[in-house]
Amino acid sequence: MVLVVTVISVGVTPAAAREPVPERAPALRQAERLVILGDSTAVGLGDPLPRRGGWRGVGPLVAQALGVDETGYLNPSFTGARMACVRTDQLPLALAHKPDVALVVVGMNDTLRPDFNPDDIAADLTAIVRELTAVGTTVLPVRFHDHSKVFRLPPSLKRALSARVAELNEAIDRVVETEGIACLDLDALPGAYDLTVWSVDRLHPSELGHRLLAQGFTDLAAAAGYAIPEPVSLTCSGGVEPSAAGHFGWLVAKGVPWLWRRGREFLPYAAVIMWRSFRERVG
């Protein structure tokens, strides 16, 4: 007996063969741990909390947007911190926390000090980025706006501060390019130079300013593949507007002494800038 096997082939029409298979979008990551490193802006100055006192600021706003709870949020920043402070004092705490995302907001204090050195700043930031990246952290630093446009200064001092900020940004840009990371450009934030985004001292963001920072950071986190369950709103609520008496008290107790102390340290550099400007005009 002969067994005959018939094979039936199912044809595929040319049109069906050409139809593309839809690609599945990559799953978004859920951040569970967040750390913010830096100076008084990272602390939250300019965005005071009602009733409880203290500061809120950009860190808690980003944590809320990412869905990070209180146990997953760490903020070892402190006022007056410089880039070297972040590397030596704050980074070890951040590494122990093993964050998914780290925000780095520091550098302006360096611009006002007599020992300002952009190469040292670049070296410290490189170490910060590499050590955090090694534990799986997405590191998001900032490059700075021209703060001389916010703070009212004589023209020569304004040029001096602008030059320092440019040197700082060049150092940060080198690191960002070399390490291949994203960076929040404060100069490009919408309304960066509007007075409404600055607190009365013109040194720290207002609540709106902190919200703009948080929105910028969460945009970068989203681009890096993180879910943003609760996008940052630019509607100011939950903070407290300091009273006129509070403004005056801060300026007398904190603002003027800070300006006097930092101004004396910055003046030698400013004098060099003024002398160069004078020589250019008469040369």
Contacts in CASP RR format, 6 or more apart in sequence:
PFRMAT RR
TARGET T0000
AUTHOR 0000-0000-0000
METHOD contacts of the structure
MODEL  1
MVLVVTVISVGVTPAAAREPVPERAPALRQAERLVILGDSTAVGLGDPLP
RRGGWRGVGPLVAQALGVDETGYLNPSFTGARMACVRTDQLPLALAHKPD
VALVVVGMNDTLRPDFNPDDIAADLTAIVRELTAVGTTVLPVRFHDHSKV
FRLPPSLKRALSARVAELNEAIDRVVETEGIACLDLDALPGAYDLTVWSV
DRLHPSELGHRLLAQGFTDLAAAAGYAIPEPVSLTCSGGVEPSAAGHFGW
LVAKGVPWLWRRGREFLPYAAVIMWRSFRERVG
26 225 0 8 1.000
28 225 0 8 1.000
28 226 0 8 1.000
28 227 0 8 1.000
29 100 0 8 1.000
29 225 0 8 1.000
29 226 0 8 1.000
29 227 0 8 1.000
30 67 0 8 1.000
30 226 0 8 1.000
30 227 0 8 1.000
31 66 0 8 1.000
31 67 0 8 1.000
31 68 0 8 1.000
31 100 0 8 1.000
31 101 0 8 1.000
31 221 0 8 1.000
31 226 0 8 1.000
31 227 0 8 1.000
32 68 0 8 1.000
32 72 0 8 1.000
32 100 0 8 1.000
33 68 0 8 1.000
33 72 0 8 1.000
33 73 0 8 1.000
33 74 0 8 1.000
33 97 0 8 1.000
33 98 0 8 1.000
33 99 0 8 1.000
33 100 0 8 1.000
33 101 0 8 1.000
34 59 0 8 1.000
34 62 0 8 1.000
34 63 0 8 1.000
34 66 0 8 1.000
34 68 0 8 1.000
34 72 0 8 1.000
34 73 0 8 1.000
34 74 0 8 1.000
34 99 0 8 1.000
34 100 0 8 1.000
34 101 0 8 1.000
34 102 0 8 1.000
34 103 0 8 1.000
35 73 0 8 1.000
35 74 0 8 1.000
35 75 0 8 1.000
35 76 0 8 1.000
35 93 0 8 1.000
35 94 0 8 1.000
35 97 0 8 1.000
35 99 0 8 1.000
35 101 0 8 1.000
35 102 0 8 1.000
35 103 0 8 1.000
36 42 0 8 1.000
36 58 0 8 1.000
36 59 0 8 1.000
36 62 0 8 1.000
36 74 0 8 1.000
36 75 0 8 1.000
36 77 0 8 1.000
36 102 0 8 1.000
36 103 0 8 1.000
36 104 0 8 1.000
36 105 0 8 1.000
37 76 0 8 1.000
37 77 0 8 1.000
37 86 0 8 1.000
37 90 0 8 1.000
37 91 0 8 1.000
37 94 0 8 1.000
37 102 0 8 1.000
37 103 0 8 1.000
37 104 0 8 1.000
37 105 0 8 1.000
37 106 0 8 1.000
37 128 0 8 1.000
38 77 0 8 1.000
38 78 0 8 1.000
38 81 0 8 1.000
38 85 0 8 1.000
38 86 0 8 1.000
38 90 0 8 1.000
38 104 0 8 1.000
38 105 0 8 1.000
38 106 0 8 1.000
39 77 0 8 1.000
39 78 0 8 1.000
39 79 0 8 1.000
39 80 0 8 1.000
39 81 0 8 1.000
39 82 0 8 1.000
39 105 0 8 1.000
39 106 0 8 1.000
39 107 0 8 1.000
39 108 0 8 1.000
39 109 0 8 1.000
40 77 0 8 1.000
40 78 0 8 1.000
40 79 0 8 1.000
40 80 0 8 1.000
40 81 0 8 1.000
40 203 0 8 1.000
40 204 0 8 1.000
41 58 0 8 1.000
41 105 0 8 1.000
41 108 0 8 1.000
41 204 0 8 1.000
41 205 0 8 1.000
41 213 0 8 1.000
42 58 0 8 1.000
42 59 0 8 1.000
42 75 0 8 1.000
42 77 0 8 1.000
42 81 0 8 1.000
42 103 0 8 1.000
42 105 0 8 1.000
42 106 0 8 1.000
43 55 0 8 1.000
43 75 0 8 1.000
43 77 0 8 1.000
43 78 0 8 1.000
43 79 0 8 1.000
44 55 0 8 1.000
44 56 0 8 1.000
44 57 0 8 1.000
44 58 0 8 1.000
44 59 0 8 1.000
44 204 0 8 1.000
44 210 0 8 1.000
45 55 0 8 1.000
45 79 0 8 1.000
45 199 0 8 1.000
45 203 0 8 1.000
45 204 0 8 1.000
46 55 0 8 1.000
46 57 0 8 1.000
46 199 0 8 1.000
46 201 0 8 1.000
46 204 0 8 1.000
46 205 0 8 1.000
46 206 0 8 1.000
46 207 0 8 1.000
46 210 0 8 1.000
47 55 0 8 1.000
47 56 0 8 1.000
47 57 0 8 1.000
47 205 0 8 1.000
47 206 0 8 1.000
47 207 0 8 1.000
47 209 0 8 1.000
47 210 0 8 1.000
47 239 0 8 1.000
48 54 0 8 1.000
48 55 0 8 1.000
48 56 0 8 1.000
48 239 0 8 1.000
48 240 0 8 1.000
48 242 0 8 1.000
49 55 0 8 1.000
49 56 0 8 1.000
49 238 0 8 1.000
49 239 0 8 1.000
49 240 0 8 1.000
50 238 0 8 1.000
50 239 0 8 1.000
50 240 0 8 1.000
56 207 0 8 1.000
56 210 0 8 1.000
56 238 0 8 1.000
56 239 0 8 1.000
57 205 0 8 1.000
57 207 0 8 1.000
57 210 0 8 1.000
57 214 0 8 1.000
58 103 0 8 1.000
58 105 0 8 1.000
58 205 0 8 1.000
58 210 0 8 1.000
58 213 0 8 1.000
58 214 0 8 1.000
58 217 0 8 1.000
59 73 0 8 1.000
59 75 0 8 1.000
59 103 0 8 1.000
59 214 0 8 1.000
60 73 0 8 1.000
61 210 0 8 1.000
61 211 0 8 1.000
61 213 0 8 1.000
61 214 0 8 1.000
61 232 0 8 1.000
62 101 0 8 1.000
62 103 0 8 1.000
62 214 0 8 1.000
62 217 0 8 1.000
62 218 0 8 1.000
62 221 0 8 1.000
62 232 0 8 1.000
63 69 0 8 1.000
63 72 0 8 1.000
63 73 0 8 1.000
64 230 0 8 1.000
64 232 0 8 1.000
65 214 0 8 1.000
65 218 0 8 1.000
65 228 0 8 1.000
65 229 0 8 1.000
65 230 0 8 1.000
65 231 0 8 1.000
65 232 0 8 1.000
66 101 0 8 1.000
66 218 0 8 1.000
66 221 0 8 1.000
66 226 0 8 1.000
66 227 0 8 1.000
66 228 0 8 1.000
66 229 0 8 1.000
67 229 0 8 1.000
67 230 0 8 1.000
72 97 0 8 1.000
74 93 0 8 1.000
74 94 0 8 1.000
74 97 0 8 1.000
74 99 0 8 1.000
76 89 0 8 1.000
76 90 0 8 1.000
76 93 0 8 1.000
76 94 0 8 1.000
77 86 0 8 1.000
77 90 0 8 1.000
77 105 0 8 1.000
77 106 0 8 1.000
78 85 0 8 1.000
78 89 0 8 1.000
78 90 0 8 1.000
80 109 0 8 1.000
81 89 0 8 1.000
81 90 0 8 1.000
81 106 0 8 1.000
81 109 0 8 1.000
82 106 0 8 1.000
82 107 0 8 1.000
82 109 0 8 1.000
82 110 0 8 1.000
82 113 0 8 1.000
83 106 0 8 1.000
83 107 0 8 1.000
83 110 0 8 1.000
83 120 0 8 1.000
83 121 0 8 1.000
83 124 0 8 1.000
83 125 0 8 1.000
83 128 0 8 1.000
84 120 0 8 1.000
84 124 0 8 1.000
85 106 0 8 1.000
86 104 0 8 1.000
86 106 0 8 1.000
86 124 0 8 1.000
86 128 0 8 1.000
87 124 0 8 1.000
87 127 0 8 1.000
87 128 0 8 1.000
91 127 0 8 1.000
91 128 0 8 1.000
91 131 0 8 1.000
91 132 0 8 1.000
94 102 0 8 1.000
94 132 0 8 1.000
94 137 0 8 1.000
95 131 0 8 1.000
95 132 0 8 1.000
95 135 0 8 1.000
98 135 0 8 1.000
98 136 0 8 1.000
98 137 0 8 1.000
99 132 0 8 1.000
99 137 0 8 1.000
100 136 0 8 1.000
100 137 0 8 1.000
100 138 0 8 1.000
100 226 0 8 1.000
101 137 0 8 1.000
101 138 0 8 1.000
101 140 0 8 1.000
101 221 0 8 1.000
101 224 0 8 1.000
101 226 0 8 1.000
102 132 0 8 1.000
102 137 0 8 1.000
102 138 0 8 1.000
102 139 0 8 1.000
102 140 0 8 1.000
103 140 0 8 1.000
103 141 0 8 1.000
103 217 0 8 1.000
104 125 0 8 1.000
104 128 0 8 1.000
104 139 0 8 1.000
104 140 0 8 1.000
104 141 0 8 1.000
104 142 0 8 1.000
105 141 0 8 1.000
105 142 0 8 1.000
105 213 0 8 1.000
107 121 0 8 1.000
107 144 0 8 1.000
107 168 0 8 1.000
108 144 0 8 1.000
108 147 0 8 1.000
108 165 0 8 1.000
108 168 0 8 1.000
110 116 0 8 1.000
110 121 0 8 1.000
110 168 0 8 1.000
111 161 0 8 1.000
111 164 0 8 1.000
111 165 0 8 1.000
111 167 0 8 1.000
111 168 0 8 1.000
112 164 0 8 1.000
112 262 0 8 1.000
112 263 0 8 1.000
112 265 0 8 1.000
112 266 0 8 1.000
113 262 0 8 1.000
113 265 0 8 1.000
113 266 0 8 1.000
114 265 0 8 1.000
114 266 0 8 1.000
114 268 0 8 1.000
114 269 0 8 1.000
116 164 0 8 1.000
116 167 0 8 1.000
116 269 0 8 1.000
118 167 0 8 1.000
118 168 0 8 1.000
118 170 0 8 1.000
118 171 0 8 1.000
119 171 0 8 1.000
121 168 0 8 1.000
121 171 0 8 1.000
121 172 0 8 1.000
122 171 0 8 1.000
122 172 0 8 1.000
122 174 0 8 1.000
122 175 0 8 1.000
125 141 0 8 1.000
125 171 0 8 1.000
125 172 0 8 1.000
125 175 0 8 1.000
126 175 0 8 1.000
126 178 0 8 1.000
126 179 0 8 1.000
128 139 0 8 1.000
129 139 0 8 1.000
129 141 0 8 1.000
129 175 0 8 1.000
129 179 0 8 1.000
129 181 0 8 1.000
130 179 0 8 1.000
132 139 0 8 1.000
133 139 0 8 1.000
133 179 0 8 1.000
133 181 0 8 1.000
138 181 0 8 1.000
138 221 0 8 1.000
138 224 0 8 1.000
138 226 0 8 1.000
139 181 0 8 1.000
140 181 0 8 1.000
140 182 0 8 1.000
140 183 0 8 1.000
140 184 0 8 1.000
140 217 0 8 1.000
140 220 0 8 1.000
140 221 0 8 1.000
141 172 0 8 1.000
141 175 0 8 1.000
141 176 0 8 1.000
141 181 0 8 1.000
141 183 0 8 1.000
141 184 0 8 1.000
142 172 0 8 1.000
142 183 0 8 1.000
142 184 0 8 1.000
142 185 0 8 1.000
142 186 0 8 1.000
143 169 0 8 1.000
143 172 0 8 1.000
143 173 0 8 1.000
143 176 0 8 1.000
143 183 0 8 1.000
143 184 0 8 1.000
143 185 0 8 1.000
143 186 0 8 1.000
143 187 0 8 1.000
144 165 0 8 1.000
144 168 0 8 1.000
144 169 0 8 1.000
144 172 0 8 1.000
144 186 0 8 1.000
144 187 0 8 1.000
145 165 0 8 1.000
145 186 0 8 1.000
145 187 0 8 1.000
145 189 0 8 1.000
145 192 0 8 1.000
145 193 0 8 1.000
146 161 0 8 1.000
146 162 0 8 1.000
146 165 0 8 1.000
146 187 0 8 1.000
147 161 0 8 1.000
147 165 0 8 1.000
148 157 0 8 1.000
148 158 0 8 1.000
148 159 0 8 1.000
148 161 0 8 1.000
148 162 0 8 1.000
148 165 0 8 1.000
149 193 0 8 1.000
150 193 0 8 1.000
150 195 0 8 1.000
150 198 0 8 1.000
150 202 0 8 1.000
151 161 0 8 1.000
151 202 0 8 1.000
151 203 0 8 1.000
152 202 0 8 1.000
153 161 0 8 1.000
156 270 0 8 1.000
156 273 0 8 1.000
156 274 0 8 1.000
156 277 0 8 1.000
157 266 0 8 1.000
157 270 0 8 1.000
159 273 0 8 1.000
159 277 0 8 1.000
160 266 0 8 1.000
160 269 0 8 1.000
160 270 0 8 1.000
160 272 0 8 1.000
160 273 0 8 1.000
160 274 0 8 1.000
161 266 0 8 1.000
161 270 0 8 1.000
163 273 0 8 1.000
164 269 0 8 1.000
172 183 0 8 1.000
173 183 0 8 1.000
176 182 0 8 1.000
176 183 0 8 1.000
182 220 0 8 1.000
182 223 0 8 1.000
182 224 0 8 1.000
183 220 0 8 1.000
184 213 0 8 1.000
184 216 0 8 1.000
184 217 0 8 1.000
184 220 0 8 1.000
186 192 0 8 1.000
186 213 0 8 1.000
189 212 0 8 1.000
189 213 0 8 1.000
189 216 0 8 1.000
190 212 0 8 1.000
191 197 0 8 1.000
191 212 0 8 1.000
192 212 0 8 1.000
196 206 0 8 1.000
196 208 0 8 1.000
197 205 0 8 1.000
197 206 0 8 1.000
197 208 0 8 1.000
197 209 0 8 1.000
197 212 0 8 1.000
198 204 0 8 1.000
198 205 0 8 1.000
198 206 0 8 1.000
198 209 0 8 1.000
199 205 0 8 1.000
199 206 0 8 1.000
199 242 0 8 1.000
200 242 0 8 1.000
200 247 0 8 1.000
200 250 0 8 1.000
200 251 0 8 1.000
201 250 0 8 1.000
201 251 0 8 1.000
201 254 0 8 1.000
201 255 0 8 1.000
203 255 0 8 1.000
203 258 0 8 1.000
205 212 0 8 1.000
205 213 0 8 1.000
207 236 0 8 1.000
207 238 0 8 1.000
207 239 0 8 1.000
208 234 0 8 1.000
208 236 0 8 1.000
211 232 0 8 1.000
211 233 0 8 1.000
211 234 0 8 1.000
211 236 0 8 1.000
212 234 0 8 1.000
214 232 0 8 1.000
215 231 0 8 1.000
215 232 0 8 1.000
215 234 0 8 1.000
216 232 0 8 1.000
218 228 0 8 1.000
218 231 0 8 1.000
218 232 0 8 1.000
221 228 0 8 1.000
222 228 0 8 1.000
242 250 0 8 1.000
END
